[in-house]
Amino acid sequence: MAASVLNKQYRFILVSDLDWTMVDHDDKENTSLHAFNKLWQSEFAQDCLLVFSTGRSLKLYNELRDEVPLGVPDVLICSVGTEIFFEKPGSDGAEPQPDKKWTQLLDQGWNRKAALEAAAQLSELKPQSESEQRPHKLSYIVSVKGDAAEKVVSQLEDKLQAAGVTAKVIYSGGADLDILPQHASKGKGLEFLLGEVRELVGAPKDGVLVNGDSGNDIELFAVPGVRGCMVVNAHPELKKWCDAHPSPNLFQASKRCAGGIVEALQHFKLAKHT
């Protein structure tokens, strides 16, 4: 339940994607991630909320935790915004369960079987691993690139519409494609979380900073009232969106991954310059 975590007022909320945003897979020493963790613990952890928003399922998130020194988030949003975890793993090792209130909202109008059948008509869509096929998310690899990939996305949207499926198609990273309920995404998941925060403990006085690198992060940046950081290694689809939506609340970092997040915290005067 949200109340188990949202039990005090938070000064500030930081929301970050993981792969190639918080985590630089080319940084074998995890130098920038260690620097972020140190800064978070020293200046933010006592009165701020840390949220990880990832396309990974809970299973793949746990695998990443075994590989890199991630901090422990207060809230975990998995599977492109379709699963929200307010609980931490119990002492008995049991996995946390997705928030039921959010799950019930996503159930409305969602026809997973029809969406699956529509996607099966396109040979360019290759299903991702079984762990990434979730109750409210179907995930594929697009086997073609560029304009051909955009054509596949358009064809899929047409087939979903023809089948009467109210779904959202998100293409990101030049390869990954997700089919979600119409009201799901990283952005919608964040809007739900912020609504719970306001209701239970009040809005954070220093606001919200979102951080991302790819197309499935665009809706995070579009949430009303947030500030955003695009890391310098971002994919073209996010760069294109940011260039089309210039704002003093949108920061394009000059550093990669967690280094860019630290840079943004300093840019917005949320952290001390070091």
C-alpha positions in Angstrom: 0.0 0.0 0.0 1.1 3.6 -0.7 0.6 4.5 2.9 3.3 2.1 4.0 5.9 4.3 2.2 4.2 7.7 2.0 4.0 8.3 5.7 5.8 11.6 5.9 6.2 14.8 3.9 9.0 14.8 1.4 11.1 17.8 0.4 11.9 16.6 -3.1 11.2 13.6 -5.4 13.8 12.3 -7.8 12.6 9.9 -10.5 15.0 8.0 -12.8 15.1 5.5 -15.5 17.8 2.8 -14.9 19.5 1.4 -18.0 21.7 4.1 -19.6 20.3 6.7 -17.3 21.1 5.8 -13.7 23.2 2.9 -14.8 26.1 3.3 -17.4 26.8 -0.2 -18.6 30.0 1.1 -20.2 31.3 2.4 -16.8 32.7 -0.9 -15.5 33.8 0.7 -12.2 30.3 2.3 -11.7 32.1 5.6 -10.9 29.2 7.9 -11.7 26.7 5.6 -9.9 28.9 5.6 -6.8 29.1 9.4 -7.0 25.3 9.7 -7.2 24.8 7.3 -4.3 27.2 9.2 -2.1 25.4 12.5 -3.0 22.0 11.1 -2.4 22.9 9.7 1.0 24.6 12.8 2.2 22.1 15.5 1.0 18.8 13.9 0.1 18.0 10.5 1.7 16.7 11.7 5.0 13.8 13.8 3.6 13.4 13.0 -0.1 11.8 10.3 -2.1 13.8 8.2 -4.6 11.8 6.5 -7.4 13.2 4.2 -10.0 11.0 4.0 -13.2 12.2 1.2 -15.5 11.1 -0.8 -18.5 12.4 -3.9 -16.7 10.1 -6.4 -15.0 10.7 -7.0 -11.3 12.7 -10.1 -12.2 15.1 -8.2 -14.5 15.3 -5.3 -12.0 16.5 -7.8 -9.3 19.1 -9.1 -11.8 20.4 -5.6 -12.3 20.6 -5.1 -8.6 22.9 -8.1 -8.4 25.2 -6.6 -11.1 25.6 -2.9 -10.1 25.5 -1.0 -6.7 22.1 0.6 -7.0 20.7 2.5 -4.1 17.4 1.2 -2.6 14.4 3.2 -4.0 11.4 4.2 -1.9 9.1 3.4 -4.8 9.8 1.1 -7.8 7.8 1.5 -11.0 8.4 -1.5 -13.3 7.4 -2.7 -16.8 7.1 0.8 -18.4 4.8 2.2 -15.7 2.4 -0.8 -15.5 3.5 -2.1 -12.0 4.1 0.1 -9.0 5.7 -1.3 -5.9 5.5 0.6 -2.6 6.6 -2.3 -0.5 10.2 -3.5 0.0 11.0 -7.2 0.1 10.0 -8.7 3.4 12.4 -10.3 5.9 11.1 -13.7 4.7 12.4 -13.0 1.2 8.9 -12.7 -0.3 8.6 -10.4 -3.3 6.6 -7.2 -3.0 3.3 -7.1 -4.7 2.2 -4.5 -7.3 -0.1 -1.7 -5.9 -3.7 -3.0 -6.3 -5.3 0.4 -6.8 -3.1 1.1 -9.9 -3.6 -2.5 -11.2 -7.4 -2.1 -11.0 -7.2 1.2 -12.9 -5.2 -0.4 -15.7 -7.7 -3.3 -16.0 -10.3 -0.9 -17.3 -10.7 -1.4 -21.0 -7.6 -3.6 -21.4 -7.9 -6.6 -23.7 -4.5 -8.4 -23.5 -5.6 -11.3 -25.7 -6.7 -9.1 -28.6 -3.5 -7.0 -28.4 -1.5 -10.2 -28.5 -3.3 -11.4 -31.6 -2.9 -8.1 -33.4 0.9 -8.1 -32.8 1.2 -11.7 -34.0 0.2 -10.5 -37.5 3.4 -8.6 -37.9 6.5 -10.8 -38.6 8.8 -7.9 -37.8 7.8 -8.1 -34.1 9.8 -10.7 -32.1 8.6 -11.3 -28.6 11.0 -10.5 -25.8 11.6 -13.0 -23.0 8.7 -14.5 -21.1 9.6 -12.5 -18.0 8.9 -9.3 -19.9 5.4 -10.3 -20.9 3.4 -8.9 -18.1 -0.4 -8.7 -17.3 -0.5 -5.1 -18.6 2.5 -5.1 -21.0 3.4 -7.0 -24.1 7.1 -6.5 -25.2 8.8 -7.1 -28.5 12.0 -6.4 -30.4 11.4 -4.7 -33.8 13.6 -6.5 -36.3 13.9 -3.6 -38.7 15.3 -0.1 -38.2 14.6 3.6 -39.1 11.6 4.3 -41.4 10.8 0.6 -41.7 10.5 0.4 -37.9 8.2 3.5 -37.9 6.0 1.8 -40.5 5.7 -1.3 -38.3 4.6 0.9 -35.4 2.0 2.5 -37.6 0.7 -0.8 -38.9 0.5 -2.2 -35.4 -1.5 0.8 -34.2 -3.9 0.3 -37.2 -4.4 -3.4 -36.4 -5.0 -2.6 -32.7 -7.6 0.0 -33.7 -9.3 -2.4 -36.1 -9.5 -5.0 -33.4 -11.1 -2.5 -31.1 -8.2 -2.5 -28.7 -7.6 0.7 -26.8 -3.9 0.4 -26.3 -0.7 2.5 -26.4 2.3 1.5 -28.5 5.7 2.8 -27.2 8.8 2.4 -29.4 12.1 3.2 -27.7 15.9 2.6 -27.9 15.7 1.9 -31.7 14.5 -1.6 -31.0 12.1 -2.1 -28.1 8.4 -2.0 -28.5 5.8 -2.2 -25.8 2.0 -2.5 -26.0 0.3 -1.1 -22.9 -3.2 -0.2 -21.7 -4.2 3.2 -23.0 -3.8 4.8 -19.6 -0.4 3.2 -18.8 3.1 4.5 -19.3 6.0 5.7 -17.2 4.3 9.2 -17.2 0.9 7.9 -16.2 2.5 5.8 -13.4 4.3 8.9 -12.1 1.1 11.0 -12.2 -0.7 8.3 -10.2 2.2 8.3 -7.7 2.2 12.1 -7.4 -1.5 12.0 -6.8 -1.0 9.6 -3.9 1.8 11.8 -2.5 -0.4 14.9 -2.6 -3.3 13.1 -1.0 -1.4 11.4 1.8 1.4 13.8 2.7 1.3 16.9 0.5 3.3 18.0 -2.5 7.1 18.2 -2.1 8.2 21.9 -1.7 11.3 21.4 -4.0 9.3 19.6 -6.7 10.1 16.7 -8.9 13.0 15.9 -11.2 12.7 13.2 -13.8 15.7 11.7 -15.6 15.8 9.6 -18.8 17.5 8.6 -22.0 14.9 7.0 -24.4 11.5 7.1 -26.0 9.7 5.4 -23.1 10.9 8.2 -20.9 9.2 11.0 -22.9 5.9 10.8 -21.0 7.9 11.3 -17.7 9.1 14.6 -19.1 5.6 15.5 -20.2 4.1 15.2 -16.7 2.8 18.7 -15.7 5.0 20.6 -13.3 8.1 18.4 -13.3 11.6 19.4 -14.2 13.6 17.0 -16.5 17.1 15.9 -17.2 18.0 14.3 -20.5 21.4 12.6 -20.1 23.9 13.3 -22.9 23.9 9.7 -24.2 20.1 9.9 -24.9 18.5 8.2 -27.9 17.4 10.3 -30.9 13.7 10.0 -30.1 14.1 11.7 -26.7 16.5 14.3 -28.1 14.0 15.1 -30.8 11.2 15.6 -28.2 13.4 17.7 -26.0 14.5 19.9 -28.9 10.8 20.4 -29.8 9.8 21.4 -26.2 12.5 23.9 -25.0 11.9 25.0 -21.4 13.9 26.3 -18.4 12.6 23.3 -16.6 14.3 20.9 -19.1 18.0 20.4 -18.7 20.1 18.7 -21.4 23.1 17.3 -19.5 26.7 17.3 -20.8 27.5 14.1 -18.9 26.5 10.5 -19.2 24.0 8.6 -17.1 24.3 9.2 -13.3 26.9 11.9 -14.0 24.2 13.8 -15.8 21.8 13.4 -13.0 24.3 14.9 -10.5 24.9 17.7 -13.0 21.1 18.4 -13.1 20.8 18.4 -9.3 23.4 21.1 -9.3 22.0 23.0 -12.2 18.6 23.3 -10.5 20.3 24.2 -7.2 19.0 21.2 -5.5 22.5 20.0 -4.6 25.7 21.8 -3.6 28.3 22.1 -6.3 31.3 20.0 -5.6 
